[in-house]
Amino acid sequence: PMPSPTALVARWYASLDPALLAPDVEAVIPEGFPGVGGRYVGREALLTRLFPGLRATFAEWAAELAGVASLGVLPLGADPLRADSPGAALDEAA
């Protein structure tokens, strides 16, 4: 059986497997967020701009799934982003 969209979101957060990202995935990071604020549309945007931007800006970062809500047919993953940069710590709810 095919997993539900919300189950797929939970699986992605557990594995960070790029193959689980929909081709038209969208991530919105608040403007002003260090190094990566903005809107990212499409799997390639996440893989080539967002994730490398996080790695370049922060020594360590993690997105932990706080919950999944279904908005019609689209699941929404809510995650607090925890990141540490050299010389500073950031604990920001994204």
N, C-alpha and C positions, 0 to 999 in steps of 0.2 A: 504493500500500500504506500501511496505517496504521502510524505509527511505534510502536516498543515503548514501554512506560511509562518505562523507564530513559532512552531517547532523548528522550522528552518532558521529563523532568526536566533533562537536560543542555541542551536547547534553551531551557528557561525561564531557567536561570542565565545563558546566553549573551545572551538578549534582554530578560529581565525583563518579558515581555509578559503582562499580567494575563489575557488570554484563554486562556493555556496553563494557568492554575491550575484545578484541579478544583474544582467547587462545594463539595466536602466536604474540601478540603485542611486539613491540621493542622500547626501550627508550635508547638514547645515551646521556649521560651527560659528558661534557668535563672533561678529566682527570685533576686532581688538584682541581676540585670543592670540597669544604669542605664536607667531610663525605660520599659523594655519587658518585664521579666521576667514570665513567665506562659504560659498555654496559649491559643492562638488557633485556633478551629475555624471553617472556612468561608472562602471567597474574600473575602467582605465584611469579615470580621474582620481579615484581613491588609491589605486595601486601606484600610480606614477607621481601624484602630487600630494595628497593628504598624508598617507602613511610615511613617505620619505620626509615630508615636512615635519611631522611629529618626531621622527628619529633624529633629524638635524637640529631641532630646537631643544629637545629634552634628552637627558642622559637615559632616563627610563620613563616609560609611560604604559598605562594599562587602561582599557575600557572594560568595566565590569557591568554586566547586565543587571539592572535594578528591576526591570519588569518589561513585559511585552503587552502592548495593547493592540487590538485589531480595529482599524479604521476602515470599515467596509471590507474590501478585499485586501487592503494593504496593512501589513503588520508594522508596528513602530517599536523600535527598541529604545528604551530609555537607559542612558548610562552616565554615571559620573566618571569623568576622566581624571585619573590621578597621574600626575607627571612630576618629575624632579629634574630641574635644570641645574647645571653647575652653579653653586653658590646660592640657590634659591629653591624653595619648594612650592608647588602649586597644588592645591586641592580644589578643583573647580567643577561644579556641576554643569555639564554641557547639555 
